[in-house]
Amino acid sequence: MTMKSLTLGIAVGAVLTATSALADYPERAVTIIVPFSAGGNTDSIARIAAEHLSDELGRPVVVENRGGGGGTIGSAMVAKADADGYTLLFGTTGTHNVNPRLREVDYDPIADFTPISAGVVSSVLIVANPEVQADTLADLMTLTASDAGAAMNFSSGGVGTVAHVAGELYNQKTGSHLLHIPYGGAGEAMNDLVAGRVQLNMNNVPAFLSHIESGAVKPLAIAAEKRSKLLPDVPTTAEQGLNGFVMGSWYGLMGPKGLPENVVQILFDAMATLDEDATVVERYKALGLEAAPSESPAAFADFIAAGYVWWGETLDNPVFKE
């Protein structure tokens, strides 16, 4: 054998070995970093997805909580991890769209990650205290844009929260002047809504489901492109003439930048069946959520990038800098 043919053989062998190794992914346990403390919403969502991934991949998928900095510490950790598919992140609207727009973070939310798929997308629901004289969103828009609407208000868990942003966006889109009443947390804001001390709240669906079932609040519209399976009788904002009002929170799987394409595809294929797993569907439903895997990794990447732009433009408003 000549030196040239020997060199060629070694090179081909190395390629085949690398390809074989990638094809065997995962060969050991995969860790998903949840950048928030255990027991929270993101943690619960991620653990349900992790169990599904374990079944699909045939390897343990372990959740590790690395909270702090509003999710930015754990996110930065994954941004600096080896791009081998064994350290992943369950990112959120907060870690990749909101926090990087509000403060300096130790990562680039777009360039430093390889998006795989969304797991859950939870849309904003517009709800009212039962005493509010509006049974549809159209009724509400007429009311809040009138002189009577000047005395109405909406609650939130604080300045810059989803509920605050949604309420201000509603004002902007409808020409209303609802007064923002910020509380120390979402629970307090909900209590005063139920008690009738505030008239409206606009937050993600899980915050309201039990109160809707009890009749303590009434849902008027969901700020989504299509109706929720959890609330099929509640029309979308666009169905009722409020265009350009689509917002909510997403939770999804991603890895460090440079994740091999076939590893991304293997992980995506496993995530893509989330909404076909009856156990996952029921467990998410119990949390007031729906599984919503992305159409493709590229679609998830576009979704994150569009959200980054949208939140940047939306938060560039003095009312969010009080």
Disulfide bonds with the S-S distance in Angstrom:
none
